[in-house]
Each structure stands twice: as C-alpha cells, then as structure tokens.
Amino acid sequence: MRPVKIDEIDVRILEALQEDAGVATGEIASRVGLSASPCWRRIQRLEQRGVIRRRVALLDTEKLGLGITVFESVKLSSHGRQALPEFEAAIRAFPEVVECYTVTGDVDYVLRIVTRDIPAYERFLRDHLLQLPHVAEVHSTIALTQIKYTTAVSLAHLRSVEPEASSDPAERSRNGTAGRPVRAGRTNGRLRSRPGDSER
C-alpha cells in the first residue's frame, strides 16, 4: 500500500491528535496556524484517507485490575490452506489478546495477552489457546516492569514535506496567499514568479 501524501501542517495536526485525541479543533488550529474550519476539514480528509483510523480512549490497565501482560510465542503444527485463517479468526475473538503478529523465525505468531493475574492467564491458556486446532507449541514470557508504552508513532520522516498549495479559500486567506498578484523575479538568468507585486 502506497503512503498517503501529507504535508507539514498535516504532520503537526497528527502529532497533536496522537498526544490527545480529545483536544478541541480550535486548539489544534491555533497550534498549526490555521483557523478552525480549514483545520477541521484537514482532519476530516485525514480520516477519509484512513490516516486516522479512529479516535479512542487509552485505559490504565493496572487501575482496572489487569496487571499481567504476557508475550506468547505460538508455533502451529500445520500451515495448510485452512490452518492459518482458522487460527487467526479464533485469536481475533479473544478479548485477552490485544495484539497478534505473524513473525519470522522458529515460531509463527507472537501474541500480547493482558489478563487480571497469573491464574486468569493460566485459565486462558488451558481453556482457550491450547484448545485451538493446529497449535503445536506455546512459549510464554511474562512482562515484569513496563519501561515504555506509547501509541504515538514518529512522524520525523515526513517533516521535509512542503505544505501543499491549498484549494481552501479560508486556509489560503489565513496563510496570506489568497488574492495575491504575481510578480516576476530572476534566478540564474531565468524568470520566476513571486507573489506580492502587480504585473508590470
């Protein structure tokens, strides 16, 4: 899938939403140098393009009594046409499994499992995970101390992207580019156009 083209203003909007998805559009607009309406339209466009998948609340698992995180490596006994889709469909149905990845190496999947305590994890393992067809081996790693956790991804690689010329009159007006006549300048012996002067 090809990356969606976004500019510097979009990057700043996304960084603000990654920090707090509940922040008011007007507050985001003031941070990025837009008025509220153009900012709202940019957010809508990012949602329509799938850059913003959804906005959710992040819960404190420990305060909710979910104190155990386990990383589970799973190896299947079969890799037939039905084995992988059946396993993946079953995993999606377990609320205890919050992440699942196919991986390279000696195992087929790595799961992140969040449960109340060790007995709850053991019940999930015995009653659900080990009961799935095609599961040959599981290896558990129990997390002790969480050093870092974030859902925010780095957007530094997008910072060199120049802002696109906007077709939104309100945004152009805010940025001071609406209605400007064009003047000619000379660079390396060639004429180039510059906003700001009337035609001569």
C-alpha positions as a Markdown table, in Angstrom:
| # | Residue | x | y | z |
|---|---|---|---|---|
| 1 | Met | 0.0 | 0.0 | 0.0 |
| 2 | Arg | 1.4 | 3.4 | -1.0 |
| 3 | Pro | 1.7 | 6.0 | 1.7 |
| 4 | Val | -0.8 | 8.9 | 1.7 |
| 5 | Lys | 0.8 | 12.2 | 0.7 |
| 6 | Ile | 0.6 | 14.7 | 3.6 |
| 7 | Asp | 2.3 | 17.9 | 4.3 |
| 8 | Glu | 3.9 | 19.7 | 7.3 |
| 9 | Ile | 0.6 | 21.1 | 8.6 |
| 10 | Asp | -0.9 | 17.6 | 8.5 |
| 11 | Val | 2.0 | 16.3 | 10.4 |
| 12 | Arg | 1.5 | 18.9 | 13.2 |
| 13 | Ile | -2.2 | 18.0 | 13.3 |
| 14 | Leu | -1.4 | 14.3 | 13.6 |
| 15 | Glu | 1.1 | 14.9 | 16.4 |
| 16 | Ala | -1.4 | 16.9 | 18.3 |
| 17 | Leu | -4.1 | 14.2 | 18.0 |
| 18 | Gln | -1.6 | 11.5 | 18.9 |
| 19 | Glu | -0.9 | 13.4 | 22.1 |
| 20 | Asp | -4.6 | 13.9 | 22.9 |
| 21 | Ala | -7.3 | 12.9 | 20.5 |
| 22 | Gly | -9.9 | 14.7 | 22.6 |
| 23 | Val | -8.4 | 18.2 | 22.1 |
| 24 | Ala | -10.7 | 20.7 | 20.5 |
| 25 | Thr | -10.3 | 21.5 | 16.9 |
| 26 | Gly | -9.9 | 25.2 | 17.7 |
| 27 | Glu | -6.9 | 24.4 | 19.9 |
| 28 | Ile | -5.3 | 22.3 | 17.2 |
| 29 | Ala | -5.9 | 25.1 | 14.7 |
| 30 | Ser | -4.1 | 27.6 | 16.8 |
| 31 | Arg | -1.1 | 25.3 | 17.2 |
| 32 | Val | -0.7 | 24.8 | 13.5 |
| 33 | Gly | -1.5 | 28.3 | 12.3 |
| 34 | Leu | -5.0 | 27.7 | 10.8 |
| 35 | Ser | -8.5 | 28.9 | 11.6 |
| 36 | Ala | -10.9 | 26.2 | 12.9 |
| 37 | Ser | -12.8 | 25.4 | 9.7 |
| 38 | Pro | -9.8 | 24.6 | 7.5 |
| 39 | Cys | -8.2 | 22.6 | 10.3 |
| 40 | Trp | -11.4 | 20.6 | 10.7 |
| 41 | Arg | -11.5 | 19.9 | 7.0 |
| 42 | Arg | -7.9 | 18.7 | 7.1 |
| 43 | Ile | -8.8 | 16.3 | 10.0 |
| 44 | Gln | -11.8 | 15.0 | 8.0 |
| 45 | Arg | -9.6 | 14.4 | 5.0 |
| 46 | Leu | -7.1 | 12.5 | 7.0 |
| 47 | Glu | -9.9 | 10.4 | 8.4 |
| 48 | Gln | -11.4 | 9.7 | 5.0 |
| 49 | Arg | -8.0 | 8.7 | 3.6 |
| 50 | Gly | -7.5 | 6.2 | 6.5 |
| 51 | Val | -4.5 | 8.0 | 8.0 |
| 52 | Ile | -6.6 | 8.5 | 11.2 |
| 53 | Arg | -8.2 | 5.1 | 11.7 |
| 54 | Arg | -10.2 | 6.0 | 14.7 |
| 55 | Arg | -10.0 | 8.0 | 17.9 |
| 56 | Val | -10.2 | 6.1 | 21.2 |
| 57 | Ala | -9.6 | 6.4 | 24.9 |
| 58 | Leu | -6.4 | 4.8 | 26.4 |
| 59 | Leu | -7.2 | 3.0 | 29.6 |
| 60 | Asp | -4.9 | 2.4 | 32.6 |
| 61 | Thr | -4.9 | -1.4 | 32.8 |
| 62 | Glu | -3.5 | -1.6 | 36.4 |
| 63 | Lys | -6.2 | 0.7 | 37.8 |
| 64 | Leu | -8.7 | -1.7 | 36.1 |
| 65 | Gly | -7.2 | -4.7 | 37.8 |
| 66 | Leu | -5.5 | -6.0 | 34.6 |
| 67 | Gly | -2.0 | -6.3 | 35.9 |
| 68 | Ile | -0.5 | -9.1 | 33.9 |
| 69 | Thr | 1.0 | -8.8 | 30.4 |
| 70 | Val | 2.2 | -11.9 | 28.6 |
| 71 | Phe | 4.0 | -12.2 | 25.3 |
| 72 | Glu | 3.1 | -15.6 | 23.8 |
| 73 | Ser | 5.0 | -17.2 | 21.0 |
| 74 | Val | 2.9 | -19.8 | 19.1 |
| 75 | Lys | 4.0 | -22.4 | 16.7 |
| 76 | Leu | 1.5 | -24.3 | 14.6 |
| 77 | Ser | 1.7 | -27.9 | 13.6 |
| 78 | Ser | 0.3 | -27.3 | 10.2 |
| 79 | His | 0.5 | -24.5 | 7.6 |
| 80 | Gly | -2.2 | -25.7 | 5.3 |
| 81 | Arg | -4.7 | -23.6 | 3.5 |
| 82 | Gln | -7.2 | -23.6 | 6.4 |
| 83 | Ala | -4.8 | -23.7 | 9.4 |
| 84 | Leu | -3.7 | -20.1 | 9.4 |
| 85 | Pro | -7.1 | -18.4 | 8.7 |
| 86 | Glu | -8.7 | -20.6 | 11.4 |
| 87 | Phe | -6.1 | -19.7 | 14.0 |
| 88 | Glu | -6.2 | -16.0 | 13.2 |
| 89 | Ala | -10.0 | -15.9 | 13.3 |
| 90 | Ala | -10.0 | -17.6 | 16.7 |
| 91 | Ile | -7.4 | -15.2 | 18.0 |
| 92 | Arg | -9.4 | -12.1 | 16.9 |
| 93 | Ala | -12.3 | -13.4 | 19.0 |
| 94 | Phe | -10.3 | -13.4 | 22.3 |
| 95 | Pro | -10.5 | -10.1 | 24.1 |
| 96 | Glu | -7.5 | -11.1 | 26.2 |
| 97 | Val | -5.3 | -11.0 | 23.1 |
| 98 | Val | -4.7 | -7.3 | 22.3 |
| 99 | Glu | -2.1 | -7.7 | 19.6 |
| 100 | Cys | -1.1 | -10.6 | 17.3 |
| 101 | Tyr | 1.6 | -10.6 | 14.7 |
| 102 | Thr | 3.0 | -13.2 | 12.2 |
| 103 | Val | 6.8 | -13.3 | 12.6 |
| 104 | Thr | 9.9 | -14.7 | 11.1 |
| 105 | Gly | 12.0 | -17.4 | 12.9 |
| 106 | Asp | 11.1 | -20.6 | 14.7 |
| 107 | Val | 7.6 | -19.6 | 15.7 |
| 108 | Asp | 4.6 | -18.5 | 13.6 |
| 109 | Tyr | 2.9 | -15.8 | 15.8 |
| 110 | Val | 3.6 | -13.6 | 18.7 |
| 111 | Leu | 0.6 | -12.5 | 20.9 |
| 112 | Arg | 0.3 | -9.9 | 23.6 |
| 113 | Ile | -2.1 | -11.0 | 26.2 |
| 114 | Val | -3.5 | -8.9 | 29.0 |
| 115 | Thr | -5.2 | -10.5 | 32.0 |
| 116 | Arg | -6.1 | -9.9 | 35.6 |
| 117 | Asp | -3.5 | -12.2 | 37.2 |
| 118 | Ile | -1.5 | -15.4 | 36.7 |
| 119 | Pro | -4.4 | -17.7 | 37.5 |
| 120 | Ala | -6.5 | -15.9 | 34.9 |
| 121 | Tyr | -3.8 | -16.2 | 32.3 |
| 122 | Glu | -3.4 | -19.9 | 33.0 |
| 123 | Arg | -7.1 | -20.4 | 32.6 |
| 124 | Phe | -7.0 | -18.6 | 29.2 |
| 125 | Leu | -4.0 | -20.7 | 28.2 |
| 126 | Arg | -5.5 | -24.0 | 29.2 |
| 127 | Asp | -9.2 | -23.4 | 28.2 |
| 128 | His | -8.7 | -21.4 | 25.1 |
| 129 | Leu | -5.3 | -21.0 | 23.4 |
| 130 | Leu | -4.2 | -24.7 | 23.8 |
| 131 | Gln | -7.6 | -25.9 | 22.7 |
| 132 | Leu | -7.2 | -24.3 | 19.2 |
| 133 | Pro | -6.5 | -26.7 | 16.4 |
| 134 | His | -3.1 | -26.8 | 14.8 |
| 135 | Val | -1.4 | -25.3 | 17.9 |
| 136 | Ala | 1.8 | -27.3 | 18.5 |
| 137 | Glu | 3.9 | -25.2 | 20.9 |
| 138 | Val | 3.5 | -22.1 | 23.0 |
| 139 | His | 6.2 | -20.2 | 24.9 |
| 140 | Ser | 5.3 | -17.6 | 27.4 |
| 141 | Thr | 7.2 | -14.5 | 28.5 |
| 142 | Ile | 5.7 | -12.6 | 31.4 |
| 143 | Ala | 6.4 | -8.9 | 31.5 |
| 144 | Leu | 7.7 | -7.5 | 34.8 |
| 145 | Thr | 8.1 | -3.7 | 34.6 |
| 146 | Gln | 6.8 | -1.6 | 31.8 |
| 147 | Ile | 9.6 | 0.8 | 30.8 |
| 148 | Lys | 7.9 | 2.5 | 27.8 |
| 149 | Tyr | 4.5 | 2.3 | 26.3 |
| 150 | Thr | 3.1 | 4.7 | 23.7 |
| 151 | Thr | 0.7 | 4.5 | 20.8 |
| 152 | Ala | 2.3 | 7.6 | 19.1 |
| 153 | Val | 4.4 | 6.8 | 16.1 |
| 154 | Ser | 7.3 | 9.0 | 15.0 |
| 155 | Leu | 6.5 | 11.3 | 12.0 |
| 156 | Ala | 10.0 | 12.7 | 11.7 |
| 157 | His | 10.4 | 11.2 | 8.2 |
| 158 | Leu | 7.5 | 13.4 | 7.0 |
| 159 | Arg | 8.9 | 16.7 | 8.2 |
| 160 | Ser | 10.7 | 17.5 | 5.0 |
| 161 | Val | 7.4 | 17.6 | 3.1 |
| 162 | Glu | 6.5 | 21.1 | 1.9 |
| 163 | Pro | 2.9 | 22.2 | 2.6 |
| 164 | Glu | 0.7 | 21.6 | -0.5 |
| 165 | Ala | -0.9 | 24.7 | -2.1 |
| 166 | Ser | -4.4 | 24.6 | -0.6 |
| 167 | Ser | -7.6 | 25.0 | -2.6 |
| 168 | Asp | -9.4 | 26.0 | 0.6 |
| 169 | Pro | -10.0 | 29.8 | 0.4 |
| 170 | Ala | -10.2 | 30.1 | 4.2 |
| 171 | Glu | -6.9 | 28.4 | 4.6 |
| 172 | Arg | -5.3 | 30.4 | 1.8 |
| 173 | Ser | -6.5 | 33.6 | 3.4 |
| 174 | Arg | -5.2 | 32.6 | 6.8 |
| 175 | Asn | -1.8 | 31.8 | 5.3 |
| 176 | Gly | -1.8 | 35.2 | 3.5 |
| 177 | Thr | -1.7 | 33.7 | -0.1 |
| 178 | Ala | -5.3 | 34.4 | -1.2 |
| 179 | Gly | -5.7 | 37.0 | -3.9 |
| 180 | Arg | -2.0 | 38.0 | -4.2 |
| 181 | Pro | -0.9 | 39.1 | -7.6 |
| 182 | Val | 2.2 | 37.6 | -9.0 |
| 183 | Arg | 5.5 | 39.4 | -9.9 |
| 184 | Ala | 8.5 | 38.2 | -11.8 |
| 185 | Gly | 11.9 | 37.7 | -10.4 |
| 186 | Arg | 15.2 | 36.5 | -11.9 |
| 187 | Thr | 17.1 | 33.5 | -10.7 |
| 188 | Asn | 20.2 | 32.2 | -12.6 |
| 189 | Gly | 19.2 | 34.2 | -15.6 |
| 190 | Arg | 15.7 | 32.8 | -15.7 |
| 191 | Leu | 12.4 | 34.4 | -14.8 |
| 192 | Arg | 10.5 | 33.1 | -11.9 |
| 193 | Ser | 7.2 | 34.3 | -10.4 |
| 194 | Arg | 6.8 | 35.6 | -6.9 |
| 195 | Pro | 3.6 | 36.5 | -5.0 |
| 196 | Gly | 3.2 | 40.1 | -3.9 |
| 197 | Asp | 3.7 | 42.5 | -6.9 |
| 198 | Ser | 1.4 | 43.7 | -9.6 |
| 199 | Glu | 2.3 | 42.9 | -13.2 |
| 200 | Arg | 4.5 | 45.4 | -14.8 |
